[in-house]
Amino acid sequence: MSEMDDVVREFLVESHEGLDQLDRDLVALEQSPRDAKLLAAIFRCVHTIKGTCGFLGFGKLESVSHVGENLLSLLRDGKLFLTPEITSALLRLVDAIRQILAQIEADGGEGDVDYSDLVATLTRLAEGSPAPAAGVAEPPAAAEAAAPKKARGSRKAKAAAPEPAVEPVVAPVPVPAAAAPAPAAEAAHAPEPGHPAEAEGRASISESNIRVDVALLDKLMNLVGELVLARNQILQYTASHEDAQFLATSQRLNLITTELQEGVMKTRMQPIGNIWSKFPRVVRDLALQVGKQVAIEMEGRETELDKTIIEAIKDPLTHIVRNSVDHGIESPAARVAAGKPAEGRLLLRAYHEGGQVNIEIADDGGGINAEKVRQKALDRGLVTPEQAARMSERELQNLIFLPGFSTAEKVSNISGRGVGMDVVRTNIEKIGGTVDVQSVAGQGTTLKIKIPLTLAIIPALTVAAEGDRYAIPQVNLLELVRVEPGEGTGIEFIHGAPVYRLRGNLLPLCYLRRELGLPERAAAEGEAVNIVVLHADGRQFGLVVDGIHDTEEIVVKPLGQLLKGLSVFAGATIMGDGRVALILDVLSLAQRAKVVGEMRDQKRELRDRAASLAAAGSTTSLLVFGVGRDMRLAMPLAAVQRLEELPRDHVERAGSHDVVQYRGEILPLIHLARVLGAEAIDDPAKPLQVVVYADRGRQVGLVVDGIHDIVEDALASRAPVGHPDLAGTAVIHDRVTDLLDVQTVVRNACPWLYATEPDAQEALA
Amino acid sequence: MSDARQFCTFYLDGFFFGVDVMRVQEVIRFQQLTRVPLAPPVVHGLINLRGQIVTAVDLRRRLGLAPRAAGEQPMNIVVRTDDGAVSLLVDEIGEVVEVGEDAFERPPETLGGELRALIPGAYKLADRLLLILDTDRTVAIHADAA
């Protein structure tokens, strides 16, 4: 049997569906012969089949459907009127098409049935000649009888053992002897030619494809969810048993449940390409409408997602794509002026990552103008001036997700009505996803959507706080850290804000008890601290919990309306022992604890806190940083204005100095490695780490090679040192650290900053 | 008596209440509750009702009554609302009573505060008053409002 290629298979499925409809339509047409809509539908269907089979090279099918089409077009145009004779002929046509389709499905060929009689009948009817006595009602037995036999025989051949063919089949299809009695029986059914073949032909397609009500799949999914719960309960129970038989059985139950769960989940999976497929058209039409040139590219269209999720992201995605074309990509003229190709590029990407699906919609358009966003947000009163002033570029860009926000200069009928991005975000968050925008002015905008594969069952870690259990979705989990007392540095505090040093990086911490408003627990002496390292919104933070249980699959159940306002919880689940546990929404938790926010702002906040601390207390807050390969330096945090990362290509020369444009001013840079004679590490791939130092309104950027830490130190163990730029040496966190004399360094490197000031000397004193 | 209505009755801090029997899904005894931190105080916790997670509302608190004595275990009256099942925690379950419309009266003026807003009226029974609880309003509380 020849291998059917996908196109043919699709053609068959489609045609079968079309034919079913055709049957119904033709019957309906008899009742209302003048129904133009019905006629048009019938015509379209036959026309489609004719067109497609011509394209696929099925000559016989094409010729048969062609005459049918002719007849139908006359009917449609009102040149002929439907008679029962014509209806019968058309129904025969449908049967004939079915026969041929069945044959194609069976062996890829059209069979050798002669349809010339049918063709003649149809042609005659089209010419308007009256029927010869029984011509239509009783088709020639020979042709009709042969057809079912063939279709049937070849179908059987699929299943049964091949035997030498006895039938005159075109394609060399072996027909088992068992099929031999068939022809006689079939011939008796001549008035319904092809019907058995049709039914059986369809059955073979049906064997591999059935349509299932989604509600049924949902129900199955729920049941599997319950089964998973029951399985979990049994497994817990198993742990306390030693009956080998019972253990083996529950192990089997475990495996089967897992497989069943996967299987049921698969039934609901659909490739994302299903919803992407309409985008080229959307983009094309829209681009034309707004006079732009946009090429759309897609990557990972085979990425599969749960059907409910596919449905849920359809509209948001469409909106984003439209937005990108309408607002993102500039007009060809503007693009050319900006040195970009006239044709804009829209890239859709989807891929699996860590149990989630990432979808990116990237354009190479004008990007989001953070200033414009800020202004708009202020105009609309969406943020206060103080808030806006404190916002980082990234946070500003994310303002586009606020309700009532639109940066489009003019409202078009495509987008820009200010309903949109907020709805996009709401819809995506509703299904447990996140959306984030990244934009570089002039270079484009990328929207990143992360969504779970499925909503119903997720792996989660259970933790304890105040005797209750809480589930944390595994997707947010990075690692677990257990800090034994006396081990390492433990948890440190920066003006009350707890941090933990995780492999050299500062990990902001929050306490689950505190965030949930539960009573604080007096930390018992000598007790280990459990930190769950989580990531949310692209950032890491540690969650301190009372205890860590294990991970298990949980079934996510929504919370009632009464608790909808509690964003900290993503839902609830029923644990193995039947009790309810709440599922933490890690992103909300992080936002609540304010551990996610712009990194830069965090540093500034640290600085603010440290500065106030320094003013109040006897200890000094120090910024510890590295210069060169091995120098470890510290400077008073109070003198630090900000910590910045600046791209190296932003550095310009002014006179003999390196400068950067910084917040509308020119910021002189001092390369500390050069000043201090340290071995510089100029890694061109990394941005410059700059400590912005301010003194009496003048700012200088100190280029360092890494920010290590912020510490509080009484500076008791200070020792003098021989270098003019160093104020001394201290032991900070068990390491020898030089204290930078910032003022001296700045004065020496940029003397002009102080030259015109009358109180320059005072400043240096 | 065509206009007779049936109410599922219960006791709460000495008051005699009733909810429309058609709204009651079931009555169950005390269930282990999982508290919900940060939730409005009237939300007492979550219970597992045969795989369904149901929010339990502390009716005493909702109606502004004195808190239940420690150690007393409330009963659950699970009512159907637009938002699915919600459990109302009550002191004690009474019988189902049938009352005629003619015994209905607007809430007495003496009723104050929260009670008045949630009680559309009372039926005058032979020996006492049956206060009718509007379940929809009772559960119409939002986390952010509290």
Interface residues (C-beta under 8 A of the other chain):
Chain A: E226 L229 D468 L516 G517 L518 K557 P558 L559 G560 Q561 L562 L563 K564 G565 L566 V568 F569 A572 T573 I574 G578 R579 V580 A581 L582
Chain B: Q32 T34 R35 V36 P37 L38 A39 P40 V43 G45 L46 I47 N48 G51 Q52 I53 V54 T55 V57 D83 G84 V86 V139 I141 H142 A143 D144 A145
